[in-house]
Amino acid sequence: MTFRPADGTPAERLWREGSLHGAQACGFAGAGGEVVVRRDHPALELVDDEHLLDAIVFGAGASVVERVIPA
């Protein structure tokens, strides 16, 4: 089975479903805070900006997160 959303990349769709729609399903007004990513992390070093979310969702570990800013 191939997952090809009608809009955006699979990573964008999964991020949206897991954060925004997940929060709504739980009764929250929004997804919460923001995640600050260490763009200089070795795991992201060779990733073009247009593929950054894909790399984070499908291949990066928690060590790429610099901090989480609460809402």
matplotlib code that plots the C-alpha trace (Angstrom):
import matplotlib.pyplot as plt

x = [0.0, 1.3, 0.3, 0.1, -1.9, -3.8, -1.9, 1.7, 4.1, 3.4, 5.4, 3.3, 0.1, 1.3, 2.5, -0.8, -2.9, -0.7, -0.6, -3.5, -6.1, -4.9, -5.3, -8.8, -9.8, -8.7, -10.7, -7.8, -8.1, -4.7, -1.7, 0.2, 3.7, 6.4, 9.3, 12.7, 14.9, 18.7, 19.3, 23.0, 22.5, 24.6, 21.4, 20.1, 23.4, 22.8, 19.0, 17.7, 15.2, 12.4, 12.9, 13.5, 10.1, 10.4, 13.8, 12.5, 9.3, 10.8, 14.5, 15.5, 15.7, 14.8, 18.3, 17.4, 15.0, 16.7, 13.7, 9.9, 8.3, 5.0, 1.9]
y = [0.0, 3.4, 6.5, 9.5, 12.4, 14.7, 17.7, 18.0, 15.2, 12.1, 13.7, 16.9, 14.9, 12.7, 15.7, 17.5, 14.4, 13.7, 17.2, 19.4, 16.8, 14.6, 17.6, 18.3, 14.7, 15.0, 18.2, 20.7, 24.0, 23.6, 21.4, 23.1, 24.5, 24.5, 22.2, 23.9, 21.6, 21.6, 22.3, 21.8, 18.2, 15.7, 13.7, 16.7, 18.0, 16.8, 17.4, 20.2, 22.5, 21.2, 17.7, 18.7, 17.6, 14.3, 13.7, 14.6, 12.5, 9.4, 9.3, 11.5, 10.7, 12.9, 14.3, 16.7, 18.6, 21.5, 22.5, 22.6, 25.9, 25.6, 27.3]
z = [0.0, -0.9, 1.0, -1.3, 0.2, -2.1, -0.8, 0.6, 1.4, 3.5, 6.3, 6.2, 6.3, 9.2, 11.1, 10.6, 11.5, 14.6, 15.9, 14.8, 14.2, 17.1, 19.5, 18.1, 18.6, 22.3, 22.7, 22.7, 20.9, 19.3, 18.9, 21.7, 21.6, 19.0, 18.4, 17.8, 15.7, 15.7, 12.0, 12.6, 13.9, 12.0, 11.1, 9.2, 7.8, 4.2, 4.1, 1.9, 3.5, 1.3, 2.7, 6.3, 7.7, 5.8, 7.4, 10.9, 10.7, 9.0, 10.0, 12.9, 16.6, 19.6, 19.6, 16.7, 19.0, 20.7, 22.8, 23.0, 23.5, 25.4, 24.0]

ax = plt.figure().add_subplot(projection="3d")
ax.plot(x, y, z, "-o")
ax.set_aspect("equal")
plt.show()
